Amino acid sequence: MTLPGGLFRDGNLHLDYRFKPVTGVLERAFAESGLNTDTLPRQVSRVLASSLAELGGLAVDEDLVRALSAGDRQYLMRQLEALIDPGPRWTTVVCRGCEEFIQFQVEPGDLPVKRAGTGYPHQAIQLTQGEAWVRVVTGADEEALARDVGDAESGIHYLLQRLVTVGGSPVDPRRLSESDFQAIDDLLDKMSPQPALTALVECPYCQLAQDAVLDPCAWLARESSALDQDVHLLALHYHWSEQDILSLSRSRREIYLRLIEQSLGRYRADDLIREAAGRRR
């Protein structure tokens, strides 16, 4: 599998990646990734560092995944969701027109992806201050922004100082013209890889067409409760330890859960037959 952008190291573009097999241990790491982590970008770094087996032959750690572009990180989070729970799922949003609930299905692994454009990950551009270099947003930028900045306007200036250099020094956002801002925005949009973050849906009640947000990280909130329920059921019926249960792959765990469900269904059917037989007597 390949990234839509990739990571430049030592003059080489590294595109290939591979996830580790998904076991309960890894799912537990996902579920607990938000503990002692005050920002979502930092949590994403933890999740990707724990789940990637390799990235272009490079050793994977949090520093490496911080160096990935924001688009690559979003893409990996979506592919990881598809690996953990393949197939379509229902998504619910509130209509911006009539405020009714809209439900629609998405399949994370099949959503469109825009690949990196010409010049990725950095390119020269002509601004009113002279020639400047612009690079794409990385995970390190996202972490710093979430940690250090509290409002949108300050965030834009903060980010520009990290992404744009003039004469080897960070750009002064106060000296940028409106056309400079637009040129930088256009270049970043052209260079950056980007998985689809919205889906066009139509409200069945008022027929308003609108973009619904598709958060590539929303699945993290679902993992903890689902895993705890699985562990509880398997421990209750098989008397296995939590460590033994978490060592199972997700697919193997689901096989045992289906067997429990089938057994409970048979027992319930047997109870109903005995109850009916008792009434006939």
C-alpha positions in Angstrom: 0.0 0.0 0.0 1.2 3.5 -0.7 0.6 6.9 0.8 -1.0 9.7 -1.4 1.9 12.0 -0.5 4.8 10.3 1.1 7.8 11.2 3.3 11.1 12.6 2.0 14.1 11.4 3.9 17.7 11.6 2.6 16.6 12.7 -0.8 14.2 9.8 -1.2 10.4 9.7 -1.3 9.1 6.9 0.9 5.6 5.9 -0.1 5.1 2.2 1.0 3.5 1.5 4.4 2.2 -1.6 6.2 0.0 -1.9 9.3 0.6 -4.4 12.1 -2.0 -7.2 12.5 -4.9 -5.8 14.5 -5.2 -7.6 17.8 -7.0 -6.7 21.0 -3.7 -5.4 22.4 -3.5 -2.9 19.5 -7.2 -2.0 19.8 -6.7 -1.4 23.5 -3.8 0.9 22.7 -6.1 2.8 20.3 -8.8 3.1 23.0 -6.3 4.4 25.6 -4.4 6.6 23.2 -6.3 9.7 24.4 -5.2 9.2 28.1 -2.8 11.9 29.2 -3.1 13.5 25.8 -4.6 16.9 25.6 -4.9 17.3 21.8 -6.3 15.2 19.0 -3.2 15.6 16.8 -1.0 14.1 19.6 -3.4 11.2 19.9 -3.3 10.6 16.2 0.6 10.4 16.4 0.3 7.8 19.2 -2.2 5.7 17.2 -0.2 5.8 14.0 3.1 5.1 15.8 1.6 2.0 17.5 -0.2 0.7 14.4 2.4 1.1 11.6 4.7 -1.9 11.1 6.9 0.0 8.6 6.9 3.0 6.4 9.2 2.9 3.4 11.7 0.8 5.2 12.1 3.4 8.0 11.8 2.6 11.7 8.4 3.9 12.9 8.1 6.1 16.0 6.1 9.2 17.0 8.7 11.6 15.5 8.4 9.8 12.1 4.6 10.1 12.0 4.8 13.7 13.1 6.9 14.3 10.0 4.1 13.0 7.7 1.9 15.5 5.9 -1.5 16.2 7.5 -3.2 14.6 4.4 -1.1 11.4 4.8 -2.0 11.2 8.5 -5.8 11.6 7.7 -5.5 9.0 5.0 -3.8 6.5 7.3 -6.4 7.0 10.0 -9.1 6.2 7.5 -7.3 3.1 6.2 -6.8 2.0 9.7 -10.5 2.3 10.4 -11.3 0.3 7.3 -8.8 -2.4 8.4 -10.3 -2.7 11.9 -13.9 -2.7 10.8 -14.2 -3.2 7.0 -17.5 -2.6 5.2 -20.0 0.3 5.1 -21.3 2.1 8.2 -24.1 4.5 8.9 -23.3 8.2 9.6 -25.7 10.7 11.0 -25.6 14.5 10.5 -28.1 17.3 11.3 -29.6 19.0 8.2 -28.5 22.7 8.0 -31.9 23.6 6.6 -34.6 21.9 8.6 -32.4 20.4 11.4 -33.7 16.9 10.9 -31.3 14.0 11.2 -29.9 12.7 7.9 -28.5 9.1 7.8 -26.2 7.9 5.0 -23.7 5.1 4.5 -20.0 5.5 3.9 -17.2 2.9 3.3 -14.0 4.4 4.7 -11.6 2.3 2.6 -13.4 3.3 -0.7 -13.6 7.1 -0.2 -11.8 9.2 -2.8 -8.3 10.5 -2.2 -6.5 13.4 -3.9 -2.8 12.6 -4.3 0.0 15.0 -3.8 0.6 17.5 -6.6 3.6 19.0 -8.4 6.2 20.4 -6.1 5.2 18.3 -3.0 6.2 18.8 -0.2 7.7 22.3 -0.7 7.9 24.7 -3.6 9.1 28.2 -4.4 6.5 31.0 -4.9 6.7 34.7 -5.8 5.2 37.0 -3.1 5.2 40.8 -2.8 8.2 40.4 -0.4 10.1 38.4 -3.0 10.7 34.7 -3.5 9.4 32.5 -0.7 9.3 28.7 0.0 6.1 27.1 1.1 5.8 23.5 2.5 2.8 21.4 3.3 1.3 21.1 6.8 2.8 18.1 8.8 1.7 16.4 12.0 4.2 18.4 14.0 2.5 21.6 12.8 -0.9 20.2 13.8 0.4 19.3 17.3 2.1 22.7 17.8 -1.0 24.5 16.5 -3.4 22.6 18.9 -1.0 23.1 21.8 0.0 26.8 21.4 -2.9 28.6 19.7 -6.4 29.4 21.0 -8.1 31.3 18.2 -8.5 30.9 14.4 -6.9 34.2 13.3 -3.8 33.7 15.5 -3.7 30.1 14.2 -3.4 31.2 10.6 -0.5 33.6 11.4 1.2 31.0 13.6 0.9 28.3 10.8 2.2 30.7 8.1 5.3 31.4 10.1 6.0 27.7 10.2 5.2 26.9 6.6 6.5 29.9 4.7 10.1 31.3 4.6 11.5 34.4 2.9 15.3 34.6 2.6 15.6 31.6 5.0 13.6 33.3 7.8 9.9 32.8 8.8 7.6 35.1 6.9 6.0 38.0 8.7 2.2 37.4 8.1 1.5 41.1 8.8 3.4 42.0 5.6 1.5 39.6 3.4 -1.0 41.1 0.9 -4.4 39.6 0.2 -3.0 38.2 -3.1 -0.1 36.7 -1.1 -2.6 34.9 1.2 -4.5 33.6 -1.8 -1.4 32.4 -3.7 -0.1 30.5 -0.6 -3.5 28.9 -0.1 -3.7 27.9 -3.8 -0.2 26.4 -3.7 -0.9 24.4 -0.5 -4.1 23.1 -2.0 -2.3 22.0 -5.2 0.6 20.3 -3.4 -1.1 18.6 -0.5 -2.5 15.1 -0.5 -6.0 15.0 0.8 -8.6 12.2 1.5 -12.2 13.2 1.1 -13.4 15.0 4.3 -17.0 15.7 3.1 -19.7 13.9 1.3 -22.5 15.5 -0.7 -25.9 14.5 0.8 -29.5 15.5 0.2 -31.9 15.9 3.1 -34.9 13.5 2.5 -37.2 16.0 4.4 -36.4 19.4 2.8 -34.3 18.2 -0.2 -31.4 20.6 0.7 -28.1 19.4 -0.8 -25.2 20.0 1.5 -21.7 18.8 2.4 -21.6 16.5 5.4 -18.3 16.3 7.3 -16.5 13.0 7.4 -14.1 13.0 10.3 -11.3 10.5 9.7 -10.6 10.3 13.5 -14.2 9.9 14.8 -13.9 6.1 15.0 -11.4 6.5 17.9 -14.2 7.4 20.3 -16.1 4.1 19.4 -13.3 1.7 20.0 -13.1 1.7 23.8 -16.7 0.7 24.7 -16.9 -1.9 21.9 -13.7 -3.6 23.0 -14.7 -3.7 26.6 -18.0 -5.4 25.7 -16.2 -8.0 23.7 -13.7 -8.8 26.5 -16.6 -9.0 29.0 -18.6 -11.5 26.9 -15.6 -13.7 26.1 -14.4 -13.7 29.7 -17.9 -14.5 30.9 -18.5 -17.4 28.6 -15.0 -18.9 28.1 -13.4 -17.8 31.4 -10.3 -16.5 29.6 -8.1 -13.8 31.0 -8.1 -10.3 29.5 -4.6 -10.9 28.3 -5.6 -14.0 26.4 -8.6 -12.3 24.8 -6.6 -9.2 23.7 -4.0 -11.4 22.1 -6.6 -12.7 19.6 -7.0 -11.0 16.3 -10.2 -9.0 15.8 -11.4 -11.6 13.2 -10.8 -14.5 15.6 -12.5 -12.7 18.4 -15.5 -12.1 16.2 -15.7 -15.8 15.4 -16.0 -16.7 19.1 -18.5 -13.9 19.7 -20.7 -15.4 16.9 -20.4 -18.8 18.4 -21.6 -17.4 21.7 -24.5 -15.7 20.0 -25.5 -18.9 18.2 -25.3 -20.9 21.4 -27.5 -18.4 23.2 -29.9 -18.6 20.3 -30.1 -22.4 20.6 -30.5 -22.3 24.3 -33.3 -19.8 24.0 -35.0 -22.0 21.4 -34.7 -25.1 23.6 -36.2 -23.2 26.5 -39.2 -22.2 24.3 -39.7 -25.8 23.1 -39.6 -27.1 26.7 -42.0 -24.4 27.8 -44.5 -25.2 25.0 -44.2 -28.9 25.8 -45.0 -28.2 29.5 -48.1 -26.3 28.5 -49.3 -29.2 26.3 -49.1 -31.6 29.3 
